Amino acid sequence: LNNISNVSIFWSSAEKPDIGFYDFTATKTSVTVTYKIYNKDEAKVSDAKIYYGTTSDPTRGKSATVTGSLIKATISGLKAGTTYYVKCRATGAGGTTTSETSRVITAY
């Protein structure tokens, strides 16, 4: 028989990621987007994905790189001079957050 007599419960201070659009760099056929994680220590972001498309509800996904407080991804194979919509979904210790959708335009 197992007797558990002293059980402690530790509440985690993990938060959902607090992310926002930070910057982008465009060429004729690609866009590199960067998002900032405002609570990187509390959120402990482990995974991020960038969604993009030509409508305001982008659905094509691409894995992003998380480095320190930044999330970055390069989307290639785009059409020159086209408006694209991007958003970021980041997953951390406290759950998942999706950013607002932002507009980016490839170079002409």
All heavy atoms as an XYZ file, in Angstrom:
813
protein
N       0.836     -1.181      0.000
C       0.000      0.000      0.000
C       0.881      1.243      0.000
O       1.796      1.355      0.805
C      -0.881     -0.013      1.248
C      -2.326      0.378      0.984
C      -3.229     -0.719      1.495
C      -2.633      1.681      1.620
N       0.588      2.158     -0.900
C       1.330      3.423     -0.939
C       0.633      4.456     -0.080
O      -0.560      4.659     -0.192
C       1.424      3.951     -2.376
C       2.363      3.109     -3.211
O       3.193      2.406     -2.670
N       2.209      3.187     -4.510
N       1.415      5.080      0.769
C       0.847      6.103      1.638
C       1.471      7.448      1.291
O       2.663      7.649      1.499
C       1.115      5.729      3.099
C       0.360      6.650      4.038
O      -0.316      7.571      3.607
N       0.489      6.382      5.322
N       0.663      8.336      0.759
C       1.158      9.678      0.430
C       0.724     10.602      1.555
O      -0.448     10.887      1.731
C       0.585     10.158     -0.922
C       0.997      9.183     -2.032
C       1.063     11.561     -1.238
C       0.341      9.452     -3.352
N       1.711     11.087      2.307
C       1.348     11.876      3.473
C       1.630     13.365      3.311
O       0.981     14.179      3.943
C       2.101     11.363      4.703
O       3.495     11.421      4.438
N       2.602     13.714      2.484
C       2.962     15.123      2.401
C       2.998     15.555      0.930
O       3.990     15.384      0.266
C       4.323     15.344      3.075
C       4.639     16.810      3.240
O       3.825     17.664      2.915
N       5.817     17.098      3.744
N       1.908     16.089      0.465
C       1.810     16.490     -0.936
C       1.777     18.009     -1.013
O       0.984     18.652     -0.345
C       0.536     15.906     -1.588
C       0.390     16.399     -3.010
C       0.578     14.395     -1.530
N       2.669     18.560     -1.798
C       2.679     20.006     -2.000
C       2.276     20.311     -3.434
O       2.663     19.615     -4.358
C       4.085     20.572     -1.766
O       4.476     20.350     -0.442
N       1.520     21.369     -3.591
C       1.117     21.792     -4.931
C       1.771     23.140     -5.207
O       1.676     24.073     -4.409
C      -0.416     21.912     -5.031
C      -1.052     20.547     -4.806
C      -0.806     22.491     -6.385
C      -2.555     20.581     -4.764
N       2.474     23.206     -6.318
C       3.133     24.454     -6.698
C       2.386     25.044     -7.885
O       2.245     24.394     -8.919
C       4.598     24.190     -7.095
C       5.432     23.723     -5.949
C       5.657     22.367     -5.748
C       5.974     24.631     -5.058
C       6.416     21.922     -4.684
C       6.736     24.195     -3.994
C       6.965     22.848     -3.803
N       1.936     26.266     -7.732
C       1.269     26.943     -8.836
C       2.316     27.595     -9.699
O       3.218     28.270     -9.240
C       0.278     27.983     -8.328
C      -0.861     27.341     -7.616
C      -1.077     27.316     -6.285
C      -1.921     26.593     -8.195
N      -2.211     26.597     -5.990
C      -2.743     26.149     -7.146
C      -2.267     26.241     -9.505
C      -3.892     25.391     -7.353
C      -3.408     25.493     -9.713
C      -4.206     25.069     -8.649
N       2.197     27.412    -10.974
C       3.134     27.987    -11.924
C       2.766     29.439    -12.182
O       1.607     29.805    -12.203
C       3.059     27.184    -13.226
O       3.521     27.941    -14.289
N       3.793     30.281    -12.384
C       3.526     31.678    -12.706
C       3.558     31.884    -14.218
O       3.779     32.978    -14.699
C       4.554     32.577    -12.027
O       5.839     32.282    -12.541
N       3.336     30.808    -14.961
C       3.380     30.882    -16.424
C       2.228     31.731    -16.946
O       1.114     31.651    -16.455
C       3.319     29.486    -17.024
N       2.532     32.542    -17.935
C       1.531     33.396    -18.555
C       1.403     33.026    -20.016
O       2.317     32.471    -20.611
C       1.960     34.864    -18.472
C       2.126     35.397    -17.078
C       2.692     36.812    -17.072
O       2.758     37.437    -18.152
O       3.069     37.283    -16.004
N       0.253     33.370    -20.604
C       0.114     33.236    -22.054
C       1.054     34.254    -22.690
O       1.274     35.335    -22.124
C      -1.323     33.537    -22.477
C      -2.303     32.451    -22.110
C      -3.706     32.838    -22.471
C      -3.991     32.452    -23.899
N      -5.423     32.548    -24.232
N       1.611     33.945    -23.852
C       2.510     34.907    -24.498
C       1.799     36.222    -24.812
O       0.650     36.225    -25.257
C       2.917     34.194    -25.790
C       2.710     32.743    -25.514
C       1.534     32.685    -24.592
N       2.478     37.328    -24.561
C       2.000     38.661    -24.917
C       2.855     39.088    -26.104
O       4.023     39.444    -25.931
C       2.168     39.611    -23.725
C       1.727     41.029    -24.057
O       1.094     41.239    -25.111
O       2.036     41.932    -23.260
N       2.299     38.993    -27.314
C       3.095     39.234    -28.517
C       2.497     40.367    -29.341
O       1.311     40.654    -29.256
C       3.194     37.963    -29.389
C       1.799     37.453    -29.771
C       3.994     36.881    -28.692
C       1.799     36.302    -30.758
N       3.353     40.997    -30.128
C       2.887     42.050    -31.016
C       3.766     42.154    -32.240
O       4.954     41.810    -32.203
N       3.183     42.643    -33.332
C       3.931     42.844    -34.571
C       5.032     43.864    -34.303
O       4.801     44.888    -33.676
C       2.981     43.348    -35.666
C       3.622     43.440    -37.020
C       3.843     42.302    -37.768
C       4.011     44.662    -37.542
C       4.434     42.373    -39.027
C       4.593     44.754    -38.793
C       4.811     43.604    -39.542
N       6.241     43.582    -34.774
C       7.394     44.419    -34.453
C       8.000     45.073    -35.689
O       8.234     46.275    -35.726
C       8.429     43.555    -33.721
C       9.625     44.289    -33.198
C       9.494     45.248    -32.200
C      10.893     44.009    -33.687
C      10.602     45.909    -31.714
C      12.004     44.673    -33.197
C      11.851     45.624    -32.216
O      12.943     46.284    -31.735
N       8.255     44.288    -36.740
C       8.933     44.831    -37.906
C       8.789     43.868    -39.083
O       8.457     42.703    -38.893
C      10.424     45.000    -37.577
C      11.146     45.893    -38.576
O      10.476     46.591    -39.366
O      12.381     45.883    -38.567
N       9.038     44.385    -40.296
C       9.117     43.494    -41.449
C      10.079     44.070    -42.477
O      10.307     45.266    -42.526
C       7.734     43.227    -42.068
C       7.219     44.282    -43.002
C       7.352     44.135    -44.377
C       6.578     45.412    -42.518
C       6.856     45.093    -45.252
C       6.080     46.378    -43.377
C       6.224     46.217    -44.756
N      10.662     43.176    -43.246
C      11.558     43.541    -44.332
C      11.040     42.850    -45.578
O      10.766     41.648    -45.547
C      13.001     43.064    -44.044
O      13.391     43.551    -42.767
C      13.959     43.558    -45.107
N      10.912     43.610    -46.676
C      10.332     43.040    -47.894
C      11.327     43.058    -49.040
O      12.120     43.984    -49.186
C       9.093     43.833    -48.287
N      11.273     42.004    -49.844
C      11.930     41.985    -51.153
C      10.797     41.814    -52.166
O       9.622     41.799    -51.780
C      12.942     40.822    -51.280
O      12.209     39.596    -51.330
C      13.927     40.798    -50.134
N      11.130     41.627    -53.420
C      10.075     41.443    -54.431
C       9.289     40.160    -54.220
O       8.106     40.098    -54.536
C      10.693     41.440    -55.833
C      11.102     42.807    -56.299
C      11.615     42.757    -57.722
C      11.990     44.153    -58.179
N      12.426     44.211    -59.566
N       9.936     39.123    -53.709
C       9.266     37.825    -53.617
C       9.216     37.242    -52.206
O       8.823     36.096    -52.027
C       9.963     36.801    -54.535
O      11.327     36.693    -54.140
C       9.872     37.216    -55.996
N       9.636     38.027    -51.205
C       9.581     37.499    -49.841
C       9.361     38.618    -48.821
O       9.589     39.792    -49.104
C      10.871     36.746    -49.492
O      11.929     37.648    -49.301
N       8.926     38.208    -47.662
C       8.750     39.127    -46.535
C       9.287     38.422    -45.299
O       8.954     37.263    -45.045
C       7.258     39.490    -46.321
C       7.070     40.280    -45.046
C       6.694     40.254    -47.507
N      10.141     39.107    -44.535
C      10.572     38.607    -43.239
C       9.821     39.402    -42.179
O       9.906     40.634    -42.156
C      12.088     38.763    -43.051
O      12.754     38.001    -44.071
C      12.536     38.258    -41.683
N       9.057     38.699    -41.347
C       8.276     39.365    -40.297
C       8.879     39.057    -38.934
O       9.404     37.966    -38.704
C       6.791     38.945    -40.331
C       6.101     39.495    -41.566
C       6.623     37.454    -40.259
N       8.817     40.042    -38.059
C       9.328     39.884    -36.699
C       8.246     40.310    -35.712
O       7.625     41.362    -35.876
C      10.590     40.746    -36.480
O      11.547     40.430    -37.494
C      11.199     40.486    -35.111
N       8.042     39.476    -34.716
C       7.108     39.768    -33.627
C       7.898     39.839    -32.338
O       8.901     39.154    -32.177
C       6.040     38.672    -33.514
C       5.052     38.706    -34.656
C       5.374     38.144    -35.881
C       3.832     39.339    -34.523
C       4.491     38.202    -36.949
C       2.941     39.398    -35.588
C       3.278     38.839    -36.790
O       2.405     38.899    -37.840
N       7.436     40.662    -31.412
C       8.113     40.804    -30.112
C       7.286     40.089    -29.051
O       6.069     40.170    -29.044
C       8.264     42.280    -29.765
C       9.088     42.516    -28.522
C       9.684     43.912    -28.551
C      10.505     44.215    -27.327
N      11.710     43.455    -27.201
N       7.988     39.389    -28.153
C       7.349     38.741    -26.997
C       7.608     39.671    -25.810
O       8.746     39.858    -25.390
C       7.958     37.357    -26.698
C       7.978     36.485    -27.947
C       7.205     36.680    -25.557
C       8.860     35.250    -27.824
N       6.555     40.283    -25.277
C       6.720     41.277    -24.214
C       6.903     40.661    -22.831
O       7.384     41.327    -21.921
C       5.541     42.250    -24.227
C       5.504     43.053    -25.505
C       4.614     42.735    -26.526
C       6.391     44.101    -25.716
C       4.606     43.451    -27.711
C       6.387     44.816    -26.897
C       5.495     44.498    -27.890
O       5.493     45.199    -29.069
N       6.519     39.401    -22.680
C       6.666     38.738    -21.377
C       7.442     37.434    -21.543
O       7.030     36.389    -21.075
C       5.295     38.482    -20.753
C       4.422     37.568    -21.609
O       4.692     37.326    -22.782
N       3.367     37.053    -21.024
N       8.597     37.494    -22.212
C       9.309     36.266    -22.592
C       9.673     35.388    -21.399
O       9.607     34.174    -21.493
C      10.544     36.583    -23.429
C      11.722     37.114    -22.659
C      12.939     37.228    -23.577
C      14.163     37.653    -22.835
N      14.765     36.656    -21.976
N      10.044     35.979    -20.280
C      10.444     35.168    -19.125
C       9.259     34.433    -18.507
O       9.372     33.283    -18.093
C      11.129     36.036    -18.070
C      12.467     36.582    -18.570
O      13.080     35.935    -19.451
O      12.887     37.644    -18.101
N       8.099     35.096    -18.447
C       6.920     34.479    -17.847
C       6.220     33.517    -18.808
O       5.630     32.535    -18.390
C       5.917     35.557    -17.403
C       6.428     36.500    -16.326
C       7.364     37.597    -16.857
O       7.458     37.788    -18.081
O       8.013     38.243    -16.030
N       6.292     33.810    -20.108
C       5.550     32.999    -21.083
C       6.318     31.765    -21.540
O       5.720     30.762    -21.905
C       5.189     33.844    -22.299
N       7.653     31.856    -21.546
C       8.481     30.727    -21.982
C       7.967     30.152    -23.311
O       7.572     28.990    -23.393
C       8.534     29.652    -20.902
C       9.221     30.133    -19.633
C       9.200     29.064    -18.565
C       9.910     29.452    -17.298
N       9.671     30.788    -16.782
N       7.981     30.982    -24.353
C       7.464     30.570    -25.665
C       8.304     29.421    -26.215
O       9.525     29.507    -26.303
C       7.454     31.757    -26.651
C       7.072     31.284    -28.051
C       6.499     32.839    -26.167
N       7.628     28.335    -26.568
C       8.320     27.147    -27.052
C       8.093     26.913    -28.539
O       8.841     26.180    -29.176
C       7.834     25.925    -26.273
O       6.422     25.821    -26.390
N       7.042     27.527    -29.083
C       6.701     27.273    -30.472
C       5.963     28.487    -31.015
O       5.172     29.110    -30.300
C       5.791     26.038    -30.547
C       5.477     25.653    -31.982
O       6.430     25.422    -32.753
O       4.285     25.593    -32.317
N       6.241     28.810    -32.276
C       5.522     29.916    -32.916
C       5.310     29.602    -34.380
O       6.120     28.928    -35.009
C       6.305     31.213    -32.753
N       4.212     30.105    -34.898
C       3.881     29.891    -36.294
C       3.344     31.203    -36.862
O       2.612     31.926    -36.177
C       2.816     28.794    -36.389
C       2.756     28.109    -37.720
C       1.945     26.823    -37.599
C       2.110     26.008    -38.874
N       1.443     24.740    -38.813
N       3.741     31.499    -38.088
C       3.257     32.681    -38.780
C       2.215     32.223    -39.794
O       2.450     31.273    -40.549
C       4.407     33.407    -39.520
C       5.551     33.750    -38.567
C       3.884     34.641    -40.248
C       5.226     34.720    -37.467
N       1.072     32.883    -39.812
C       0.036     32.606    -40.795
C       0.009     33.764    -41.777
O       0.104     34.921    -41.376
C      -1.323     32.427    -40.111
C      -1.364     31.169    -39.289
C      -0.952     31.170    -37.964
C      -1.776     29.967    -39.850
C      -0.952     29.993    -37.213
C      -1.785     28.791    -39.110
C      -1.373     28.822    -37.791
O      -1.368     27.660    -37.065
N      -0.124     33.457    -43.068
C      -0.095     34.512    -44.077
C      -1.028     34.183    -45.230
O      -1.405     33.021    -45.427
C       1.339     34.715    -44.592
C       1.901     33.544    -45.358
C       1.880     33.529    -46.746
C       2.431     32.431    -44.703
C       2.384     32.438    -47.463
C       2.934     31.349    -45.406
C       2.907     31.365    -46.783
O       3.394     30.284    -47.485
N      -1.403     35.218    -45.958
C      -2.265     35.036    -47.120
C      -2.662     36.389    -47.671
O      -2.252     37.428    -47.155
N      -3.476     36.384    -48.712
C      -3.878     37.634    -49.351
C      -5.240     38.118    -48.876
O      -5.749     39.128    -49.357
C      -3.897     37.482    -50.892
O      -4.709     36.366    -51.218
C      -2.488     37.281    -51.436
N      -5.841     37.419    -47.922
C      -7.093     37.880    -47.326
C      -6.826     38.256    -45.874
O      -5.801     37.885    -45.297
C      -8.182     36.791    -47.374
O      -7.762     35.696    -46.545
C      -8.416     36.300    -48.789
N      -7.765     38.976    -45.262
C      -7.557     39.457    -43.891
C      -7.642     38.354    -42.837
O      -7.437     38.609    -41.652
C      -8.546     40.568    -43.570
O      -9.859     40.092    -43.721
N      -7.943     37.129    -43.262
C      -7.931     35.990    -42.338
C      -6.958     34.942    -42.882
O      -7.366     33.925    -43.451
C      -9.336     35.403    -42.186
C      -9.388     34.313    -41.131
O      -8.489     34.278    -40.257
O     -10.311     33.490    -41.186
N      -5.655     35.201    -42.729
C      -4.660     34.311    -43.337
C      -4.658     32.922    -42.711
O      -4.805     32.782    -41.507
C      -3.336     35.033    -43.072
C      -3.592     35.885    -41.881
C      -5.044     36.270    -41.943
N      -4.500     31.900    -43.589
C      -4.584     30.524    -43.094
C      -3.365     29.674    -43.426
O      -3.202     28.600    -42.850
C      -5.821     29.826    -43.685
O      -5.752     29.908    -45.106
C      -7.110     30.464    -43.204
N      -2.507     30.124    -44.351
C      -1.306     29.339    -44.657
C      -0.308     29.522    -43.527
O      -0.002     30.644    -43.144
C      -0.679     29.788    -45.975
C      -1.333     29.144    -47.181
C      -0.665     29.573    -48.455
N      -1.182     30.906    -48.767
C      -0.739     31.676    -49.740
N       0.251     31.288    -50.500
N      -1.280     32.849    -49.958
N       0.220     28.425    -43.010
C       1.107     28.516    -41.859
C       2.545     28.193    -42.181
O       2.841     27.417    -43.088
N       3.434     28.809    -41.429
C       4.868     28.571    -41.570
C       5.492     28.638    -40.179
O       5.214     29.546    -39.413
C       5.480     29.648    -42.464
C       6.995     29.558    -42.567
C       7.513     30.488    -43.651
C       8.998     30.409    -43.856
N       9.597     29.097    -43.852
N       6.347     27.675    -39.861
C       7.022     27.688    -38.560
C       7.937     28.892    -38.453
O       8.535     29.326    -39.443
C       7.835     26.412    -38.366
O       6.971     25.315    -38.234
N       8.028     29.430    -37.262
C       8.866     30.597    -37.006
C       9.960     30.232    -36.006
O       9.856     29.254    -35.279
C       8.017     31.741    -36.464
N      11.002     31.050    -35.986
C      12.113     30.857    -35.061
C      11.917     31.774    -33.859
O      11.616     32.964    -34.019
C      13.444     31.219    -35.760
O      13.562     30.433    -36.940
C      14.624     30.943    -34.854
N      12.097     31.226    -32.658
C      12.008     32.019    -31.429
C      13.422     32.204    -30.897
O      14.110     31.238    -30.590
C      11.136     31.308    -30.375
C      11.040     32.139    -29.113
C       9.754     30.996    -30.937
N      13.864     33.471    -30.818
C      15.191     33.780    -30.301
C      15.061     34.913    -29.286
O      14.717     36.039    -29.658
C      16.140     34.229    -31.437
O      16.121     33.243    -32.466
C      17.562     34.377    -30.933
N      15.301     34.599    -28.030
C      15.167     35.622    -26.991
C      13.746     36.144    -26.936
O      12.802     35.379    -26.747
N      13.559     37.454    -27.162
C      12.221     38.034    -27.103
C      11.636     38.263    -28.492
O      10.644     38.956    -28.637
C      12.258     39.358    -26.328
O      13.079     40.277    -27.006
N      12.251     37.662    -29.527
C      11.762     37.865    -30.892
C      11.327     36.565    -31.552
O      11.914     35.507    -31.333
C      12.852     38.524    -31.750
C      13.321     39.909    -31.313
C      14.419     40.403    -32.236
C      12.168     40.902    -31.268
N      10.292     36.680    -32.372
C       9.800     35.582    -33.207
C       9.981     36.058    -34.638
O       9.535     37.150    -34.985
C       8.308     35.301    -32.929
C       8.107     34.839    -31.484
C       7.760     34.266    -33.911
C       6.652     34.802    -31.054
N      10.621     35.249    -35.477
C      10.924     35.685    -36.836
C      10.683     34.570    -37.838
O      10.941     33.412    -37.555
C      12.387     36.133    -36.892
C      12.788     36.832    -38.166
C      14.253     37.230    -38.132
C      14.387     38.611    -37.579
N      15.708     39.200    -37.810
N      10.189     34.962    -39.022
C      10.004     34.002    -40.115
C      10.105     34.727    -41.444
O       9.694     35.878    -41.566
C       8.658     33.306    -40.017
N      10.665     34.040    -42.429
C      10.721     34.559    -43.794
C       9.736     33.768    -44.644
O       9.781     32.538    -44.677
C      12.147     34.454    -44.374
O      13.019     35.244    -43.569
C      12.190     34.954    -45.811
N       8.850     34.488    -45.302
C       7.857     33.888    -46.181
C       8.320     34.185    -47.604
O       8.458     35.348    -47.978
C       6.470     34.507    -45.931
C       6.083     34.375    -44.455
C       5.423     33.855    -46.828
C       5.009     35.337    -44.016
N       8.581     33.138    -48.376
C       9.087     33.354    -49.736
C       8.103     32.839    -50.770
O       7.070     32.254    -50.420
C      10.454     32.694    -49.897
O      10.381     31.350    -49.512
N       8.414     33.065    -52.038
C       7.539     32.630    -53.111
C       6.330     33.533    -53.278
O       5.281     33.098    -53.750
N       6.462     34.800    -52.893
C       5.343     35.740    -52.968
C       5.391     36.525    -54.275
O       6.395     36.503    -54.984
C       5.398     36.700    -51.777
C       5.453     36.030    -50.391
C       5.517     37.079    -49.302
C       4.257     35.120    -50.183
N       4.317     37.242    -54.586
C       4.248     38.041    -55.805
C       4.659     39.475    -55.502
O       4.227     40.049    -54.492
C       2.829     38.043    -56.366
C       2.401     36.734    -56.968
C       1.013     36.880    -57.579
C       0.472     35.544    -58.017
N      -0.972     35.564    -58.194
N       5.451     40.068    -56.399
C       5.928     41.441    -56.222
C       4.760     42.422    -56.158
O       3.777     42.285    -56.872
C       6.861     41.816    -57.370
N       4.884     43.399    -55.241
C       3.890     44.460    -55.130
C       2.539     44.025    -54.613
O       1.546     44.708    -54.818
N       2.480     42.910    -53.927
C       1.209     42.376    -53.430
C       1.077     42.608    -51.933
O       2.044     42.494    -51.194
C       1.122     40.855    -53.734
O       1.268     40.673    -55.137
C      -0.195     40.258    -53.276
N      -0.144     42.934    -51.503
C      -0.426     43.082    -50.077
C      -0.719     41.706    -49.487
O      -1.545     40.961    -50.028
C      -1.645     43.993    -49.855
O      -1.342     45.288    -50.383
C      -1.976     44.115    -48.369
N      -0.023     41.393    -48.412
C      -0.262     40.138    -47.688
C      -0.667     40.470    -46.259
O      -0.320     41.533    -45.735
C       0.990     39.257    -47.683
C       1.280     38.653    -49.035
C       2.079     39.312    -49.961
C       0.736     37.423    -49.401
C       2.320     38.777    -51.216
C       0.973     36.880    -50.659
C       1.762     37.564    -51.553
O       1.999     37.028    -52.789
N      -1.390     39.560    -45.663
C      -1.805     39.697    -44.274
C      -1.087     38.625    -43.464
O      -0.986     37.484    -43.899
C      -3.320     39.534    -44.148
C      -4.072     40.625    -44.862
C      -4.355     40.522    -46.214
C      -4.463     41.764    -44.183
C      -5.027     41.534    -46.882
C      -5.149     42.791    -44.838
C      -5.420     42.669    -46.190
O      -6.072     43.669    -46.844
N      -0.579     39.014    -42.309
C       0.163     38.081    -41.463
C      -0.337     38.164    -40.027
O      -0.811     39.205    -39.574
C       1.687     38.356    -41.497
C       2.267     38.101    -42.865
C       2.003     39.774    -41.034
N      -0.240     37.039    -39.340
C      -0.486     37.014    -37.903
C       0.396     35.930    -37.318
O       0.877     35.047    -38.035
C      -1.958     36.802    -37.568
C      -2.526     35.460    -37.965
C      -4.014     35.386    -37.654
C      -4.623     34.082    -38.140
N      -6.069     34.041    -37.933
N       0.615     36.003    -36.030
C       1.509     35.065    -35.355
C       0.741     34.348    -34.249
O      -0.034     34.976    -33.522
C       2.689     35.840    -34.767
S       3.857     34.814    -33.847
N       0.978     33.046    -34.144
C       0.429     32.271    -33.025
C       1.611     31.723    -32.243
O       2.437     30.994    -32.775
C      -0.457     31.143    -33.528
C      -0.933     30.233    -32.386
C      -1.968     29.260    -32.820
N      -3.207     29.993    -33.021
C      -4.194     29.591    -33.813
N      -4.086     28.473    -34.481
N      -5.293     30.294    -33.937
N       1.703     32.117    -30.987
C       2.806     31.681    -30.126
C       2.264     30.822    -28.995
O       1.244     31.147    -28.392
C       3.541     32.887    -29.547
N       2.967     29.719    -28.720
C       2.579     28.823    -27.645
C       3.669     28.841    -26.579
O       4.851     28.732    -26.886
C       2.396     27.387    -28.168
O       1.404     27.411    -29.202
C       1.960     26.447    -27.066
N       3.239     29.009    -25.345
C       4.181     29.047    -24.229
C       3.666     28.229    -23.067
O       2.704     27.475    -23.192
N       4.301     28.410    -21.923
C       3.971     27.616    -20.739
C       2.536     27.848    -20.268
O       1.924     26.955    -19.695
C       4.946     27.951    -19.613
N       1.987     29.041    -20.519
C       0.642     29.348    -20.035
C      -0.453     29.219    -21.080
O      -1.594     29.551    -20.821
N      -0.108     28.770    -22.282
C      -1.131     28.620    -23.314
C      -0.698     29.217    -24.633
O       0.487     29.439    -24.870
N      -1.679     29.507    -25.478
C      -1.418     29.996    -26.831
C      -2.071     31.351    -27.043
O      -3.190     31.580    -26.586
C      -1.961     28.992    -27.867
O      -1.303     27.746    -27.660
C      -1.704     29.444    -29.289
N      -1.355     32.231    -27.736
C      -1.862     33.560    -28.061
C      -1.718     33.787    -29.560
O      -0.704     33.427    -30.142
C      -1.047     34.645    -27.330
O      -1.125     34.423    -25.927
C      -1.559     36.037    -27.640
N      -2.718     34.399    -30.169
C      -2.634     34.786    -31.573
C      -2.657     36.304    -31.658
O      -3.507     36.951    -31.040
C      -3.809     34.199    -32.384
O      -3.788     32.780    -32.235
C      -3.694     34.556    -33.858
N      -1.710     36.859    -32.414
C      -1.620     38.314    -32.551
C      -2.744     38.834    -33.439
O      -3.457     38.083    -34.093
C      -0.278     38.698    -33.179
O      -0.280     38.365    -34.561
N      -2.855     40.147    -33.491
C      -3.751     40.767    -34.447
C      -3.160     40.569    -35.837
O      -1.972     40.314    -35.986
C      -3.871     42.262    -34.160
C      -4.603     42.573    -32.868
C      -4.758     44.060    -32.618
O      -4.597     44.850    -33.584
O      -5.017     44.438    -31.487
N      -3.995     40.720    -36.856
C      -3.523     40.586    -38.234
C      -2.923     41.916    -38.683
O      -3.466     42.974    -38.402
C      -4.703     40.198    -39.156
O      -5.253     38.968    -38.670
C      -4.265     40.022    -40.588
N      -1.774     41.840    -39.366
C      -1.104     43.037    -39.881
C      -0.949     42.918    -41.384
O      -0.885     41.818    -41.935
C       0.293     43.172    -39.262
O       0.201     43.261    -37.861
N      -0.861     44.069    -42.053
C      -0.647     44.091    -43.501
C       0.831     44.327    -43.795
O       1.462     45.176    -43.166
C      -1.444     45.234    -44.131
C      -2.908     44.981    -44.192
C      -3.669     46.171    -44.718
N      -3.087     46.644    -45.984
C      -3.436     47.773    -46.576
N      -4.340     48.550    -46.029
N      -2.891     48.128    -47.705
N       1.346     43.586    -44.750
C       2.718     43.804    -45.243
C       2.643     43.783    -46.763
O       1.751     43.169    -47.349
C       3.705     42.741    -44.721
C       3.867     42.822    -43.220
C       3.291     41.338    -45.129
N       3.562     44.477    -47.410
C       3.557     44.537    -48.872
C       4.934     44.185    -49.394
O       5.949     44.678    -48.892
C       3.158     45.956    -49.355
C       1.764     46.315    -48.824
C       3.183     46.041    -50.881
C       1.347     47.736    -49.093
N       4.972     43.299    -50.385
C       6.257     42.957    -51.002
C       6.737     44.148    -51.832
O       5.958     45.020    -52.216
C       6.109     41.722    -51.919
O       5.062     41.968    -52.853
C       5.835     40.466    -51.129
N       8.022     44.181    -52.101
C       8.605     45.266    -52.885
C       8.191     45.137    -54.350
O       7.879     44.040    -54.819
C      10.131     45.251    -52.758
N       8.222     46.239    -55.064
C       7.888     46.236    -56.505
C       9.110     45.924    -57.335
O      10.215     46.213    -56.938
C       7.322     47.592    -56.925
C       5.893     47.768    -56.495
C       5.607     48.283    -55.259
C       4.839     47.383    -57.324
C       4.291     48.439    -54.847
C       3.526     47.539    -56.918
C       3.251     48.070    -55.680
O       1.949     48.216    -55.282
